[in-house]
Amino acid sequence: MNLQATDFVKPDGYPEFKELREIAELSRLLDIRHEATVPQYFATLDMRLLAAAIDYFLAFLLYAVLVATYIAGAEDVQSKLPLVLAGLLLVPIFRFIVSVIAEGSRKQASVGKMLIGVKVTDDRGRPIGYGRALLRNLAKFTGALTLGIGFLMGFFDRRQQCLHDKIARTLVIKDRLI
């Protein structure tokens, strides 16, 4: 077939066309040097915000189930109300922990990011690991400390990187067809 490294192919199981050199197993079979493609498609801030909203909703849903279970066994609900309200602080803590674990895993994305079709990578599109995922999520506090300017930086960046992404040297990328 006289295939070249830059020819586009779509093997079974792949959602989109890719250059032949991007697919390791085909490169090896056809004796073509495998080259990972540098990410070119970046998640916009509205996609990222929607993913975060989904993650917070799921964290709150878990909290609501825990509260319903706790209240169902209580006789004096009025006396439990301060503890229930204080428990609301667990929602962002739970979301933080889940984000670090999910973004550092092979999936590279929280549930919200997976539903939207984006993932967190390094500058070459590779997984970031748990250490960098922790740094990235801790660095989000700088966005809050700058009164949101750290998050708004993404509007003015070609790769849509917010301040926390620049600190952790990460990208939030999307597939070509999204």
Solvent accessible surface area in square Angstrom, and as a share of the most:
residue,aa,sasa,rsa
1,M,206,0.92
2,N,132,0.68
3,L,59,0.29
4,Q,97,0.43
5,A,31,0.24
6,T,75,0.44
7,D,47,0.25
8,F,118,0.49
9,V,27,0.16
10,K,97,0.41
11,P,32,0.20
12,D,147,0.76
13,G,82,0.78
14,Y,58,0.22
15,P,94,0.59
16,E,9,0.04
17,F,116,0.48
18,K,49,0.21
19,E,33,0.15
20,L,1,0.00
21,R,67,0.24
22,E,26,0.12
23,I,3,0.01
24,A,47,0.37
25,E,77,0.35
26,L,43,0.21
27,S,1,0.01
28,R,175,0.64
29,L,132,0.66
30,L,80,0.40
31,D,138,0.71
32,I,35,0.18
33,R,179,0.65
34,H,83,0.37
35,E,53,0.24
36,A,57,0.44
37,T,49,0.29
38,V,67,0.38
39,P,17,0.10
40,Q,111,0.49
41,Y,88,0.33
42,F,21,0.09
43,A,0,0.00
44,T,52,0.30
45,L,24,0.12
46,D,101,0.52
47,M,31,0.14
48,R,24,0.09
49,L,130,0.65
50,L,95,0.47
51,A,1,0.00
52,A,23,0.18
53,A,54,0.42
54,I,38,0.19
55,D,12,0.06
56,Y,92,0.35
57,F,122,0.51
58,L,65,0.32
59,A,3,0.03
60,F,96,0.40
61,L,85,0.42
62,L,71,0.35
63,Y,22,0.08
64,A,38,0.29
65,V,86,0.49
66,L,104,0.52
67,V,25,0.14
68,A,61,0.47
69,T,94,0.55
70,Y,87,0.33
71,I,51,0.26
72,A,89,0.69
73,G,70,0.67
74,A,21,0.17
75,E,176,0.79
76,D,78,0.41
77,V,68,0.39
78,Q,146,0.65
79,S,70,0.45
80,K,65,0.27
81,L,84,0.42
82,P,92,0.58
83,L,110,0.55
84,V,18,0.10
85,L,102,0.51
86,A,56,0.44
87,G,13,0.12
88,L,72,0.36
89,L,125,0.62
90,L,104,0.52
91,V,14,0.08
92,P,61,0.38
93,I,94,0.48
94,F,78,0.33
95,R,22,0.08
96,F,53,0.22
97,I,87,0.44
98,V,51,0.29
99,S,1,0.01
100,V,19,0.11
101,I,100,0.51
102,A,18,0.14
103,E,0,0.00
104,G,6,0.06
105,S,26,0.17
106,R,223,0.81
107,K,135,0.57
108,Q,12,0.05
109,A,1,0.01
110,S,1,0.01
111,V,67,0.39
112,G,0,0.00
113,K,9,0.04
114,M,90,0.40
115,L,125,0.62
116,I,32,0.16
117,G,25,0.24
118,V,5,0.03
119,K,70,0.30
120,V,0,0.00
121,T,0,0.00
122,D,12,0.06
123,D,72,0.37
124,R,99,0.36
125,G,23,0.22
126,R,134,0.49
127,P,74,0.46
128,I,17,0.08
129,G,28,0.27
130,Y,123,0.47
131,G,57,0.55
132,R,62,0.23
133,A,0,0.00
134,L,78,0.39
135,L,76,0.38
136,R,3,0.01
137,N,4,0.02
138,L,86,0.43
139,A,6,0.05
140,K,36,0.15
141,F,120,0.50
142,T,42,0.24
143,G,1,0.01
144,A,62,0.48
145,L,144,0.72
146,T,53,0.31
147,L,162,0.81
148,G,21,0.21
149,I,111,0.56
150,G,1,0.01
151,F,74,0.31
152,L,92,0.46
153,M,62,0.28
154,G,0,0.00
155,F,130,0.54
156,F,179,0.75
157,D,29,0.15
158,R,195,0.71
159,R,67,0.24
160,Q,38,0.17
161,Q,12,0.05
162,C,3,0.02
163,L,43,0.21
164,H,6,0.03
165,D,0,0.00
166,K,80,0.34
167,I,70,0.36
168,A,0,0.00
169,R,151,0.55
170,T,0,0.00
171,L,1,0.01
172,V,2,0.01
173,I,20,0.10
174,K,47,0.20
175,D,68,0.35
176,R,67,0.24
177,L,128,0.64
178,I,92,0.47
